Amino acid sequence: MTSVFKTVSKWLEVPHPILSCELRQVLESLLEVVNSILRLEEIENEKALREIVSKLPQVSCTYTNDDAGIVKVTFLSLEFPSLDTNRFVYELFDRFVLSKSRCFELESKAYTFEFKAKDMPRLYVADYLIHLSEKQSYERFKEKVMILKEQLRLALLNKNFSFRLALSHHVRLDRKITAIHSQVLRYIEEKGEEFDTQFLLDVDRWLMVFSQDFLEKRSPLLLAKALFNLISIRRELEWKETIDSSKRHIQLSFFPSSLSFTFGTKPVLGCTIGVGLNPSCERFVEKHLSSALEAVIPSANLSISPEVHLEKSNIQMMYVEFEKEDGMRFTDEEIDKLKFQLPIEIEARVQRFVPELFMVRNEEEIMKNILTLTKEIRSAEDFPQVTVRYEQHDEETLVFCVILVRILKEGQDSVTEAFSKVNHSLTLIPERTQIVSYLGGKDPVEANVFRVQLSDVNPFTRRNFSFNFFEARHHVIEVIEAAVGEIRDYNGGMILKQSENLVRFKQAFSEVDSENPEFLEKFFYSLNPIEIQATIETESLKLFFETFSSLLEAEEEGFFSYRFHRKGSQLFLFTRCNDHHFRTAFEEELEKQDLKHKLMISSSLLHHGFRYEGVIFDNHEEIELQLEGILKTYLKHQIKPKVLNLNLETKIFLDPRIGGDHQSSMINKMLFEGLMRLDEQGTPQLAIAEKVEVSDDQTRYLFTLRESYWSNGMKVLAEDFEYAWKKILSPGFNTRFAYLFYPIKNARLAKEGQCSVDEVKVKALDDTHLEIHLETPTPYFLESTTLGLYSPVNSYIDRIHPNWAQERGDRFICNGPFRLRENRSFYAFELVKNHRFWNQDSIKLDHILLSRVNSRKATELFCTKKLDWLGPPLGYGRSNFSQLGEKIHYLPTTKSLWYLFNNQIFPFTNHKIRQAFCLAVNRCEIIGTNRDCMLPAYSHLPLNHTELFRGHEGMEENSERAEQLFKEGLDELGITKREFPQVTVIHYNSEASNRTSHLLKKQWREILGISCRIEPYEFADLFERLGRGEFQVGCFCWISWINDPIYTLNIYRNRDEKLNVFFWEDREYQTLLDLADHELDLDKRLEYLHEAAKIFSNQHLILPIYYEYERYLKSENLQVPIINNLGFVNYAYSRFK
C-alpha cells in the first residue's frame, strides 16, 4: 500500500459500543476504498484523491429498533478550508436538524485524520448519538440529515457557499431550496467569475421574500435563473448609479419558461426588472408595470403579482411572469419588442408623488368670488359668470368647486335640473343656491355653489399616473356650457376662526389628540357648512364629538346603528352604516319631511369601513320623532347581506378533479354543479342535467343538459363533462379516486394504460347531450354523479390556462351557486353568489367567508358570533363542546375509525398475529364517555351497511383467544415474545385518534405484552405513508361517499387499487363482486356482497374500532337543509331564519 492512516489503530479502539461499531464500519470501508484505488502502482495519488473527493461527503443515518429510540448519525467529509470543520458541521447539524426536531443529543465524537502520502487532504469524521422523542418521525429526521448532506456537498464545491452556510441562520432548508442553491452555483461557475459570500446571502434573502406557494409552483431551474438575474442586475445597476446618478437606470432580463400544473403546462415569460427610484418621492408598482406591458403587447398580461424587493441602494427589483391571453408562447419577435420598448414604457410610468396637501375651503373667499362675479353682471343679456377651482383628488376621482352666478329667468331650470338633461360623466354635488341681488330692482341674480366630481379620471391621467389638471378643467367647462349654455369663465378671515376653534377642540380632548391628532382634525373638518367650523360653539362641538364617540365605541357589530343626544336647545344625532347610499337616502327623506332647511350642522366621515353621518337640529321633540321614524323606516327596508362564516382546518383543493377528499369536495360543491345533486333526503335530483334516460339493461345513460353558464358567461357544454372525466382517467394523472369512475365502460382499462382514453364510453353527442355506457348495471351510478369529482371544468379555459384553479376572482371559472372572489386578509377563501347559476333563486346566501384559524381561535370566533359553524365536517370535533354552553348537534355520517395492519411487513405477515391484535381490544373503554356520538364497530363497512353481517364475523373482543392466537403466531414466526419487535402505530394528529391510539397501546401491552410506539402525522403525510405502504399499524378514518356497500368493498377488489394499501386480492372475492355487478335482483346482489364482505373480514387486515356521529355547534338561526346520511353538508343552500 502506498498510503496508510496515521492513527487508524487508535480510533478502532474507541470503547463506546455503539459509536465504535459505527466508526469502525466507516473507517474500514474508507480503508477498503482507498486500498482498492491505490493498490495499482500506476495510479497517481492525485487521481486517487479525486476519486475519494468525488464520493464525499458521506452520511450514515441508522435507527435502532429498541425502546430507547436511538438514532446514529455519522458524517465523513473533507475538511472545510478556512473553517473550524468540527464546529462548522456541528453547528449546522444543530441548527438545521436537532433544533427542528423533537430530539436531543446523547453523545458525539469527531476526528480528523490524514494520509501519509504527499498532498493528500485531511478527512473529517463525526459520530452523533441522538434520542428521538416518541412523537418524532425517524423518516423526517433522516430527510433533514440527507438535505444537510447535500448542503455540505455544495459547501465543498464553493468556499463562499460554506461561508454563507455559516452566516445564514433564517433560511429554511428543504430539497427544493437545496436544488436551487445547487443550480445557482452552476450559473456562477458558468459565468466564470468569483462571486462573494454576499451574493449567496442575497439568494437567501430573496428566498425569504418568495412565498411558499410561489416556490412550490416553480422548478428549481426557473427559480435559480430568476434569483441569479435579480442579484446580478441589482449589482449592475448599483454600479451604473455610482457612475451616473443623474439618469434613471432600468435593466430587464427575459427567459421563456413554463409552469407545470396537474392537468397541463402553461407557457410564461419570466422577467427580472431593476428600476432606479427615489423612494421618498417615486414608486413603481404592479398597475404601472401592467400598463407598460399592455402598451407594448396588448394581448399580454401579468401572470402573477410581482415579487418585489426595494434595496437600500434605491434599486427596486422585481420578478414577474407574463402570459398571453391565448395561452400561446411569446415569439422571438415579441421578446425582442419587449426588450426594446418595455424599458421606455416603464420609465414613462414611474409615478412621482408629493406629500398630500391638506387644505380646507375658505368660505370668505367663496363669498368674495360670488360678489365679484355678481358685479360682472350688468345687463339681463350677460352670460353666466363662472369660476372653476381645484378642490381635491385621489387616485380615482378629481373634484372641482364651481361658483356660477346668473340672471334667473322665469321658468328657467335649476342648475341641478339642467345638468340632469345633459349626457356627461360628472357627479353634481349641490351645496347652495341663493338669490344674491336684483338687477335693476327686478331681475334676480342667482348664485350657485356646487362641486363636480370626475369619477372617470382615465382620460386625464398621464402615463406616470399624475392628473392633467388643465384638460380636466377644460372638460368641466364644456359640460357646464352644455348644461346652461354659453358662459364666461372668469377666472381671508375665516381661516383664523377655524384654527382657533380647532385648537380649543383639541384642548377639550387632549388625550385623544395626543394619541391620534389627525383623527380630531378629520372630525372637525367634516363639519358642514364649511363656515360653521369658524362659528360653532366649543361646547356644541364637544357634545357632537361625544355623540360620535359613543357610537364609535359601541360593542354591537350591526350594519346600522345610531345615537341621539339632547343638550339644551340642540339635538345631536350620529348614524353608523356600511351602506354608502345611506347619506343620499337620508337627505332625500329630510327634504320630503321639510327638515332640511332646519338642519344646522352636518358631518360625514368614513372610519374603519363604516360611514358615519351626523346632524345637529334644534332640540324639538317633534323633530326627534321624525328623525327616529326616518331611521326605523330605512332599517326596515334594508336587507342585510346574508353571510355564512365558516372555518377550514385542512388544506383545500379547488380543482374538482383533484379535490377528492371530503372537505375539498364540500367546498367544490359550492363552486361547481354536476349533472345531479342530492336533495335533503340524500336522493339524487336533476341539476345541470334537465333529463336523464336509462336503457332497459341499465348500462346506457343519456343526459340532456339544461341551459346553464360558466361564471365567465360561456355556456356549459356536454364536452366540459367529457373533458373533465377523461382528464382524471388519463394514465399520467396520479389520483387515488379514479375507481369512482370505473363503472364507466373502459374507464379502468384507460387508467391502467391498456386502451386509449378516447375509448372511454363517455361521449358528448352535441352541446347538450352526454351519453355514457357502463360496464355493468350500477344502481348507484346516478348518486356517483352528485360527487364533486364528477363536476365539469371549462374545457376551453383549461386548455389555454391550465392554472385557472390557482386564480382568484373572475379568472377562477366555475358554474356553481357561488364564485370565488379575490382574497382578503384573514380569509382563506371568500365566495360570493354566482348570478349566472341556473338555480340562483334557491340560493339564499350572499356570501360565504372561509377563514383558516387554529382550534382556539375558531372557538373564540364562534363564541363571539363571528363564526356560524364550529366542528366537522370542515373542522374537527372537540371534547370541550359541552363546556361552551351551546346546543350540541350531531351529524349522521358513514364515518368509521379503522386500524390497518400491513400484511407486507413483519410481523403482520402472519394471519394469527393480525387476528390476535384484532381481538385484544376493549372498545367500550375506548369509546368511554363519548357514547352519545360513538358506537362500537365490528365491521369495516359503514354503520348503515352492517345489515350484511349476522353477528360480528370473528371481530368480537376476546382477550383469552387473543393470547392463544398470539402464541401460535409467534411459534409460526419462530420467535419469542421477547424477540417480538416494537410496533409503530401512525395516526392522524387529532384529539380523538391520539387518545384511541394510546388506549390501544395500553390494551395490547396488557393483553399481548408487546411494546408500541405512537407517531402522529398531518393528514396529507399520513395518507401518503399509508399509500406507499410505509407503516406497520396505521389509523385511518373511512367515509363512504356512496350509499352502497360495494363502494367500500371495491377498494380491495384488485391489489393495484390506489387505496388498497395491503396489496391484497382474492379470486373468490373478485368473483362475488363481479356477480353482484351483473345482478339485477337486489336481494341476490346483497347476498353476493355479504359473502364477499365475510371473505375480506376474515383476513383481519382491518381492525374497526367505532362508528362516529360527529358533533358540531352552529348559530341558532342557521338552517342547513341538505345534510344526508353520509355526512355531506351542502352549505350553499343554507339560510338564516
N, C-alpha and C positions, 0 to 999 in steps of 0.2 A: 504494500500500500504506500502511496506517495503522500498520504495525509492522514493524520490522526488527531483526535481531540486531546487537548492538554489535560483535562481533568474529568474525563468521562467516568473513570472508575470511581471517582469520589462521588459523583452525582448518583451513580447507580446504587450507592449505599445509603440513600436517604431513608430514614427509618419509618416515616409515616406510611401506613399500609396502603391507603387509597392513593395518596399522592405519588408514592414511589412506583406503584404499579403503572399509573398513567404516564408518569415522566419516563419511566424505563421504556415503555412502549414507544413513546415519541422519539426518544434518543436512539433506541435501537433501530427504529425504522429509518431515521435520518442517517445513521451509520450505514445501513444497508443501501440506501440510495447513493450516498457518497462513494461507498466502496464499489458499487456496480458501475459508477461513472468513471472512477479513477483507476480501476483495475487494468484498463488498457493503457499501455505506456504512451501510445501516440496521441492520446487526448491531453491537450494542454489544460493546466489548472484554470485558466481564464474561461475556456469553453465550459469546463465543468461548473464553474461558478455561475455562468449564465444559465445553465440548466437548473441549478439549485434555486437561483433567484426567481426563475420563471414559475416555480412551484410555491413561492411564498407570497404572503403569509398563509399559514395553515391553522385551522381552528378545529378542535375536537370538543364536542358537547355531548355528554352522556348522562342519562338519567338512571339512577339506581332504583330497582323495584322493591325497595323495602319501605317500612312505615315512616322512615325519617324524612323522605322527600329530598334526597341529596342529589345535587347536580354537580358534575365535574366538568370544568371548562379549562382547556389548555390552549395557549397561544404559542405558535412558533413563527418567528419572523426575523428579518434582518433588523439591525439597529437602525434607528431613525437619525439621520445626520442632524447635528446642531440641537438635539433634544435629549433630555434625560429619558431614555426609552422606557424604563420601568415606570417612572412617574407618568409619562405620557399615556401609555397603554392602560395603566390602572385608572387614571382619571377619566379616560374615555369610557372604559368599561363601567365605572361607577356612574357616570353621567347619563349614558345612553341605554344602559342595561339595568343595573342594580336599582337606580333611583326611579326607573319607570316600572319596576316590578315589585310585587309584594314578596320580598326575599331579603335575606341578609347573609353576609359573608361569614363563613366559619373559619376559614384559614386560607392563606395564599403563600406561594413561594415563587420566586423568579430568579433566573440565572442568565448570565451572558457567557459565551464561550467562543473560541476562535480556532481556526485550523493552523497547523504549524507552517503550512505552505505559504509562500510569499504572496501578498496581495489578496489573500482570501478574506472575505468580510467577517465581521463579528456577527454571531447569531444570538437571538434572544428567545428564551422560553419562560413562560409563566403558567402556573397551575393554580386554579382557584377552586375552592370547595364551597358550594353555595347551598343554602337551605331555602327551599321554596315553601311558601305558606300553602295551606290546603286548598285555597281557592284559586291559586295561581296556575295557569296553563303552562305546562312544560313546552308545548309547541310554540306558544307565543314568545316565551323566553328564548327558545332556540332561534326563532326567527330574528329577534333583536341581535343575538350574537352573530348570526350569519351576515346581517346588514353591516354590523360593525367590522366584520372581517373585510367586506368589500371596501369600506371607507379606509381601512388600513392599507389595503392594496393600492388605492389611489394615492394615499399619502406617501407610499414608497416610490411611486412614479413621479411625483412632483413635490418638491420640498415645500413650496408655498402652500400646497394643499395641506401638508402636515401642520404648518403654522396656522392655517385657517381653522383646522380642527381644534387646535389647542385654544384658539381665541373665541370661537363661536360657541356660545352657551345656550342659545334660544331656538335655533333652527331645529325643526323636527326631522327625524330620520326614519325613512322607510325605503322600500325597494325602489320606488319611483324617484324619490329625491336622490338616492344614490346613483340611479341610472342617469339622471340629469347632470349630476356632478361629473360623472364619467364622460359624458358627451361634451360638456363644456371644456374639459381638459383636452379632449381630442381637437376641438376647434383651436384652442390655444397652441397646441403642437403644430397644427396645420398652418397657423399664422406665422410660425417660425420666429416668434418674438417672446421675450420674457415678460410675463405678466406677474405683477407683485401680489402679495397676500391680500391687499385691499380689493383687488379685482374679485377674488373669490369670496371675500366678505360681502361685497356688493351683491354677488349672486344670492347669498343667504338673505340679505335684506329684501330683495325682490321676492324671494320665495315666501317671506312672511307677509308681503303685500298681497300676493296672489291668494285668492280664496281657495279652500279645499275643493269646492265644486269646480272651479276653473281648472285646477290641476288635474282632477280626475278625468276630465273630458278631453285632455290633450296628451299626445305622445311625448315621451321624454325627449325625442329628437326635435320636435317642434318647440317645446319649452326651452330646451338648451339653446336653440338658434335664436329665439326671442331674447333670452337673457344675455347671450353673448353680444347681440346687436345693441340692446339697451345700454349696456355698460360701455361698450366701445364707442357708441355715438355720443354718450354723455361726455366721455373723456375728450373726444374730438371737438365737441362744442365748447367745452371749458377752455381748451387751448385756443380756439378761434376768438372767444370772448376776451381772453387775455391779450391777444394780438390787436384786436379792434373791437372795442365795446360800443362803438357808435352805430354799428349795423345790427339788424336783427338776424340772428343766425338760426337757420332751420335745416334740419337734416332728416332724411327718411330712408328706410330700408324696407324692401318688399321681398317676400318669399311665398310663392304659391304653396298651399298645403290643403289638407282635407281633414275633416273631423269625422270620427267613426261613431256611429250610433248603432243601436241594436238591430235596426232594420235597413241600414244603408249608410252611405258616406255622403258628406256634404262638402263640396269644394269651397274653400275660402282663400282669401289673400291676406296673409299675415303682414302686419306693418308695424314697425317701430318708428316712433316720431320723437324728435327732440326739438324743442322750441325755446329760444331765449326770451325770457319775460322779466319785467319788473313787477314782482309780486305785490308791491304796495299799490300799484295803480293799473295793473293789467291782468287779464285772465283769458284762458283758452280752455273751454270745456266741451263736453260731448256735443251739444247742439251746434257749436261753432264748427267742429270737425264734420258733423253730419251735413251741414250746409255747404261746406267746402267740397266735400265729396260729391254731393248732388250737382254742384256747378261743373264738375269735371266729367262725371259719368252719371247721368240722371237715373239710370236703371240700377245703380249700386246703392247698398245700404250698409249700415254698421251691423255686423252680425252679433256683436256683444258690446256692452258698455266698456269704454276704455279702462284698462288698469293703469292708474296714474300715480306718479310719484314726483313731487316737486323737490328738487335738490336744493341744498343750501346755496349752491352757486348760481341760483336763479335760472337753472335749466330745468324746464318741465319735460319729463319723459313720460311717454305713454305707449302701451302696446294695445293694438286693436286689430280686429279682423273684419274685412269687408266681404260682402256676399252680393251676388246678383239676384234680382227678383225672379229670373227664370231658372235659377238653380244651376246655371252653367258656370264653367271655369272662366276666369279672366284671360283674355287673349294677350299675346305678347304686345300687340299694338296698344291695347288698353293699359297695360302695365307701364309701357313707355310714356303714354299720355299722362298717367298719374305721376310718374317720376318728374315730369317736366312742369305740369300745371298745378299739381296739388300744393307744393310749397308756396306758390304765388297766391293761391286762394286761401291758404292757411294764414299767411301774413296779413292779407286784407281783412281777415275775420278776428284777429286778436282784438279783444274788447278792452277799451280804456274806460276807466271809471274814476269818479271823484267822490269824496265824501258827500252824503246826501245833504242837500240844502234845506234846512228847517226854516220855513217862512210861513207866517200867518198873515191873513188878509188884513189890510189897514182899511177899516170902514170909512175913515175920514177921506182917504184917497178916492174911494168909490163915490162918495157924495160930491167930492170936488169935481170928479170927472163928469158926474151927472149934470152939475151946474154948468160946467164948461161946455158940455155938449148942448145943453138947453139954450145957452146964449148963441149957439151957432144956428139955431133955427129962427129965421127972421120972417118967413112967409109960409103960407099954407102949402106952397108948391115945393118947398125944400125937401131934399132927400132925408131919410132917417140918418141920424148920426150914430156911429158905432165905434167902440174901442174893443179890441180883442187882445187880451193879456194872458200870457202863460200862467197857469195856475199850479199844476203838479203833473207828475208822471210816475209810472212804474214800468216794469218790463212788458206789461201787456196793455196799458192804457195811457192816454195823454189827455190832459184836461186843460181847457181854456176858460177864462172868465170873460163874459161878454156883457157890455153895457150898451143898450140900444135905446136911443131917445128919438121919438117921432111925434108927428101930429096925429092924434087919434081921430079918425074919421068915422062918421056914423055907419054902423053895420059892419065895420072892419073886423076881421078875425083877430083874435088874440095871438100873441107870438106862439104860444103852445099849439093852437089850432092850425096856424099857418105852417108850422114845422111838420105837423102830422099829415099834411097833404102833399108833402114832398118826399120823394124816394131818396133816402140817404141812410148812412150807417152811423150817424151820430146819435148819442143819447142826450136828450134835453133834460136838464135838471133845473126847473124854475125855482127862483129864490124870492123874487119880489116883483111886483108890478104896481106902479103908483102914478097918479097924476101929479106932476111937479109944478105946473103953471098953466096959464091960459094965454094963448097968443091973441092979442087984440081984445082980450076980455071975453072971447067966445070959443076959440078953438083950443081944446085941451091938449096939453103937451104930456105925453106918457113916457115914463122911464121904465125900462125893463132890465132887470139884472138876472142873468141865468148862467149856468155853466153848460158847456158842451163837452161830452166825453167821447173820444175816439177809441173805441174798443178794438178796432182792426188797425193796428199800427204797422202792419207789414208793408203797406205802400210807402211809408215814411221812414222805414228802418234801413239804415245803411249796412254795408256788409260787416262792419265791426260792431253791429247791433246798437249803435247810437241812433238817436232820432234826428231827422232833418226838420228842424223847427219851422223853417220858412215855408216848406212845402205843406206841412201840416196846417199851418196858419192860413195859407192860401186856400186850402181845401175848406176850412171853416168859413171863410169869407164867401166862397162860392155857394155853399149850402145856405147861408143866411140870405144871399141875394135871390136864390131860387125860392126861398120861403116868403120873403117880404118885399121883393122887388129890388130895384137899384138903390144902393146905399152909398153913404160917404164914409170911407174908412178913415177915421180921424187920427187917427193917431198923431204935519202928521202927529197929532197929539194923543190919538187913541192907543198907540203902541205903548206909551209910557204908562197909561192907566192899566193896560193889560198886564204889564210887567209887575206893577205894584200889587195887583190882585193875586198874581201867581205867587209872589213872594209870601204874602200873607197866607195863602192857601197851603203852601209848603210848610210854613211855620206851624200851622194848625195840625199838620200830620207829619211831624218831623221824623217819627220812627219809620213811617213808610218811605219818606223822602230819602232817609239815609240808606235804606235797602234798595230802593228802585226809584230814583228821582224821575226817570223818563216815564214811569207809569203815571205819576201825578200830572206831568205835563201833557201826556196823551189824553187824560181825562179832561183837563182844563181846556185844552184847545178843541175838544169835541163839542163844546157848548155852542149853541146856535140860537138866535142870530149872532153873528160874529161880534157885534158891538156889545153884547151882553157880557162878554169876557172883561170888558172895561168897567161895567157898571154894576154887576151883580154884587150883592152884599156878601161879605165873607161868611156870615152865619148861614145864609141860604145855601151857599156853595158847600159848606161843611155838611149840612143836612142832606144835600143832594148826593154827595160822595158817600156818606154813611149808608144811605138807602142802596146805592150801588154795591157797596162793600158787603152789606148783609146778604145780598143775592149772590155775590161772588163766593162767599164763604159757606153758602148753604150746602148741606150734605146731599140733598136729593139730586139724582142724576137725570131727572126728567128732561125731555127735549124742549119743554116750555114751562116757564115758571115766572112769577112776578112778585113784586113787593110794593106796598103802599106805605107812605109815612106822612103824617099830618103834623104841622107845627105852625101855630099862629095863623096867619092869613094864607098860608101856602100848602098845597097838596103835591107831594112828590110821588112819582111812580117810575119804577125801573122794571124792564122785562128782560128775560134771557131766552134766546131761541136759536135753534140751528137752521132755521128757515130764512134764507136771505131775501125772500119775498115778503116777509112779515112787515117790514117798515112801510112798504108801499101800501099793503092792505090796511095797515093801521091808520096811515094818513088819510086814505080814502074814507074810512069809517068816521074819522074826526070831521072830515069835510061834510059827510052826509048828515051827521048829527049836529052840525053847526057849532062844533067845538074848536075848530082850527084857529079861528080868529081870537079865541080866548086863551090859546096856548102862549105862555110867557117865555119858556125856555125849553129847548130840546137838546138831546145828546145822543150820539150814536158811536159805539165802539165795537171793535172785534177783538175778542180776548180768548185765547186758548180754544179756538174753534167755535166759540159761541158768539152770537151777535147780541149786544146789549143796547137797548133803546130806553132812554129816559126822558121824562117830561115834567114840567112844573106848571101847575094851574093855580088859580085862586082856590082857596080851600072852601069849596061848597059841597055839601053832601050830595046834591043833585048831580054834580059833575062826577063825583066818585062813583055813584051808582051807574052812570052812563059808561064810564071807563070800564068798570067791572063787567058790565054787560057786553061791551065790545070784546074784551079779552076772553070771556067764557064762550061767546059765540065762535070766536076764532078757534079756541081749543076744541070745541065740539066738532067743528068741521075739518079739523086737521087729522090726517091719518098718519100715525107714527109708522115709520118703516119697520116692517116685521123682520127682525134679525135673530137668527139662531146662532148661539155661541157654543162651539164645541172645542174639545181639546184632543190633540193627537199625541200618542206616546210611542208610536212606531214610525219607521220610515215608510213613505208612501210613494208608489209608482203611478204616475198619471197617464201613462200609455196603457190602455186596457189590455193590450196583448202581453204586457209584461206584468201588470198588477194582478197576479193570480192569487195573492194572499187575501185573507178575509178582510183586513182593514182597507187595503187598496181598492178591493172590489167595491166596497161600500162608498168610497169617495168617487170612484169612477161611475157608479150608477147615478150620482148627482150630475155628472158631466156628459154622460153618454146614454143613449136609448137604443136598445136592441130590438129584435123582431117581436119579442114577447116580454112581458113583465109580470111580476107576481102581485096579486091583489092582497087584501087584508087577511084572507084565509090561506094564503100561500098557494093559490091556484093560478096557473099561467093564464094571462089575459093578453089580448092583442095590443101591440104597441106600435112600432113602425110598420109592422105588418097589419094591413087592413083586412086581410082574409087569408086563411090557410086551408089548403085542400090536401087530404091524406088518401093515398091509394088503399084499396081493399086489403092488400097484403101488408100494409103499414110500413112500407120501405121507401115510399116516394112522398116527398112533401113539396108542395108548390106554394110559395108565399107571394102574395100580392102586396106591394108596398104602397102605403098612403103617400100623399104629397107632404113632404117634410123637408126641412132645410138645415144646413150646417150654420154655425154661428157667423160665418163669413158671407152668408147669403146664397151659397151654392146648394143645389138640390142634393138630397141624399139619394144615392143610386144603389141598385142591386149589386153593381160591381164593387161598391165600397165594402159590402159584407164578404163577397167572394175574395177580394184582395186581402182583407184583414185576416180571414181564417187561414188562407193558404200561406200567408207570411208565417203564422205560428207553426204551420206544418212543414215549413222548409227544414231540410235536414241540418242546415247550418245554424238554426236558431235554437239555442240551448234553453229549454224550459222543462219544468217538472209537471206541467199541466197539460201537455199535448194529449194525454189519454182522454181528456174530456171530449175530444173531437173524434175519437176512434169509432164511435158508432157510424160515422160517415164512411161510405164505401171508398176504399183505397187510402184512407187517411193514415192508418198505421204504416202501410207499405211506403207511402211517400215520406213519412217522418224517418223511417229506417233506411231511406235511400234506395228502396227496391223498385220504385217506379217514380215517374215524374210527378211533381206537384200538380201539373196540368191535368193529370189523370184523376185527381181527387174529384169526386162527384158532387161538386158544388158549382153551379153554373148560373150566371146572370143571363137570362134569356133576352132581356132588354132592360131598360132603365127601371122598370117597376116589378119585374118578375124574377124570383130567385128559386131555382129548382135544386133539390137536394135528394140524393139517393143514399139509403142506409145499407149497411152490410146485412143487418137482420132487423126484425121488428124491435123497436126500442121504446117501451112505454113511457120512459122519462125524457124523451128527446125534446119535446116542447119545453119542459122545465129546464133543460140544459140551455136552451136559447135565451133564458132570462139571466144567465150569468154574465158578469162583466166581461169575461174573456170572449164572449160571443158578440161583443159590440162591434160596430163598423168603425173604420177610420176613413178619413177623406183621402181616397187613393191618389188624387191629383196632387194635393199638398204633400202627402207622404213621399211622393216620388221626387219632387223638386226641393223639399225642405224636410229631410228626414229627422231634423232636430226639433220639429214643431212641439213635441211633448215637453221639451225643456223651456219653451217660451212661456210668456205670461201675457195677459191682456188679449187684444184682438188677434195676436199671432198664434194663440193656442186655439185650435179649431176643434169644436165639439158639437154635438147635436142633442144634448140632454136638457133637463129642466133648468140647469144653471150653466153659466160660463165662467171662466177663470179671469179674475181681474188682476191688474198689476199689484204686486205685493206691497203692503205697507209694513213698517217696522212692527215687531211683536207678532204679527200673524204669519203662520206658515203658509196658509192659502186664504184667499178671500174670493168667495163665489157670489155672483150676482145673478138675478133672474134672467134667463135667456128668453127674450121676447120673440125669438124665432122658433121656439119649441112648439111642436104641433099641439100639445095639450096644456098650454100655459095657463088656461083658466082653472085648472086643477091645482096649480101651484100657488099656495097662499103666502109663502115667504118671499121677502125681497132680497135678503142677503143671508149667506151662511159664512160665518167667520170661524176659521180653524186656527187656534193657537197651538203652540207646541211648548209646553212648560212642564216642569217636573211635578211629581205627585203632590208635594207640599203646596206648591203654588197653585196647582189646579184646585185643590181642596179650598184654599183661601179664596180663589175666584168664585167658586160655587157658593161659598158661604156669604159672599158679598154680592151675590146675584149678578155676577159678571160672566157666569158660565151656566148654561142651561142643562147640561148633562154631565154627570161625573161617573166614570166607570166604563165597563165594557159596553159595546164592542170596540170602540175606538181607543178606550183607555183600559186600565187594569182595575179589577176589583180590589177592595181594601177591607181589612178586618175592622177598621175603625169607623165604618159607615154608621154603625149603630150609635156611636158616640156623638154624631153630628146633630142629632135631634130631628132628622128629616125622615120622611117616609121612605122605606127601602122597597124598591121594585125588583121584580125577578124576570129575567129574560129567558124564555124557553130556548134551549139550544140542543144541538146534536153533539155538543162538546163532551169528550171523554178524555181522561188522562191515562196514558199508556207508559209503560217502561219496556223498552225494546232490548232484547238480548242478541248480541252479534254472534250469530252461529258460525261466522267465518274466523273467529278469533278464539284461541284457547282462553279459558276452559269451557266456553259456551258452545263449542263444537259438539259437546256431549249432551244428548237429549235429556238424560236424567238430571243432570246439573241444572238445566233450564227449568225442568219441571219442579225440582226442589225449591228453587228460588220463587217460583210462582205460588207454591203452597205455603211458604214460610212468611206469610204476611198477616197482618191484622187490620183489615180495612176500617173497622169501627174505630180503632184508635187513631187512624189517620184522619178520618172524617171529623172526629172529635165533636166540637161544639158547632160545626157547620152543617148540621143535619137539615137546616132549613133550606139549604141550596145544594146539597150533595147527596147522592145515592151510591151505594157500593156497586161497582161494575164487575161482572163476572164474564162478560163477553167483550170482544173488541168491536162489536157492532154498536152503533148508536142506540140509545135507550128505546126509541120508538121502533126499532127493528129487532129487538131481542125476542119478539114472539117466535122467531125462528128456532129458539132453543127451548127444549123441555128440561129445565134444570140448568145446572151450572157447567155441564160438559167438562168435568175434570178440573175446573178452576176453583173449586171450593177450598177454603182455608183448612189446612190440616198439618199442624206442626210435627206430629209424630211421623206421618207419612213423608213429610219433607226431609226429616233427619235420615230416614231409611233410604230414600232415593239419593240423597246427597252422598251417603256412604257408598252406595252401589256405583254412583257416578265416579267417585274417587278411585274405586277399585278398577273400573274400566279405563280410567286415565292413567292408572299406575302410579298415583301419587298419594301422599298422606295429607291429612288436614293441615298439618304444619307447613307442608310444601305448597299448599293452595295459594295462588298469588293474590295480592291485594287487588280488589275490584274497583275500577274507577267508574263513577256514575256522573254523567254530564247531564245538565238540565238547564232550562231557561231561567234566567236571573229574575225571578219574581218571588213574591212573598209565599204564595201557595206552593209552588214547585220546590222551593227551597225547604219549606217545612216538611213536605212529603218525603223528599229525598233523605233528609236526616232521620226521619222516623223509620224509613225502610232500612237505612244503615243500621239503626239500633236493633230493629227486629231481626235482620239477617245475622247480626253478631250474636244476639241472644239465642236464636234457634239453630243456626248453622255454625256459629263460632268462627265466622270469617271477618276480615277487615275490609272496610270500604273507604274510598277517597271520593269526596264530593267536589265537583268543579262546575261553577255557574258560567253561562255564556249569554251574550246577547242573542236575540232570536236568529238573526241572519247567520251568525257564526255557528250556532248550534245546528241550524238547518243544513249548512254546508258540510259540517263534520259528519252528520248522520248520512248525508247523501254520498260522501266519499268512503263511508264505512270506517271512519276513524273514531271508533268508540267500542267500549265493552258493554256498558249498560247506558242507555240513553232515554231521557224523559221526553215525551212527545205529546202534545195536545192535538187530538184529532177532531176535526169538524167536517161533517158530511154536508156538501153543498146541494146534494140531490136527495130527495125523499124516496130513496130506493136502496135496498141493501147491496145491490150489485155495484153501486158506486164505491163502497169500501172494499168489497171482495175483489174487484177488478185490479186493485193495486198490486195484488200478488199473483195475478194470472200468469205473468211472464217474468223471468228473472231480470230482464233488461228494462223493466219499468223504472222510471226515474225515482219514484217513491218507494220502490221495493228495495229497501236498504239491506235486506237479508240475502238478496240474490237467490231467493227460493222459488222453485216452481215444482209442480206436481202434475203428472199426466192425467190422473183421475180427477183432480181438482179442475183442470182446464176443461176436461170433457163435460163435467157437470155445468160449468159456466156456459159452455157452448150450447148445451141442451137448453139451458134457461134462456139464452139469447134467441133461440128459434121457436120457443114455446109460446103459443098464443093463449093457451089456457093458463090463467093467472094462478090458480091453485096448484097446478102441476109445476109451474115455474117456481113457485115458492118452495116446493119440496126439493127441487134440484139445488136451489140456493141454500136450503137447510143442510143438505148433505155436504155441500162444498164448505160451508162455514165450519162444520164439525171437523173436517179434514185439516183445515188450517189451524183451528183452535188446539187440536191435539199435538201440534208441533211445539207449542209452548214458546213461541218466538216473542209473543207479546204478553205482558202482564197488565191487564186492565185494573185500574185502581178505583176510579169513581166517575160517575156522570155528574155534570155540574150545571145547575141553573145559575146563571150569572146575576150578581147583584149590581144594581146601579141606582143612582139618585138622579132626579130630574126636577126642573122647575114645575111648580104646582099647576100652572096654567098651560103647560106644554102638552100637546096631544100629538103622538106619533102613531098614526093609524096602521101603517103597514109594518107589522112585526110578525113574521111567520114562525112556524115551529122549528125552523132550522137556525134560528138566532140571527137572521138577517134583518137589519133595520134600514128602511129606506127613508132617510131623513128628508129627502126632497119634498115629500108630501106631508111634512109636519105642519102644524098650525098652532097658534096661540088662542086660547079661549078669550 
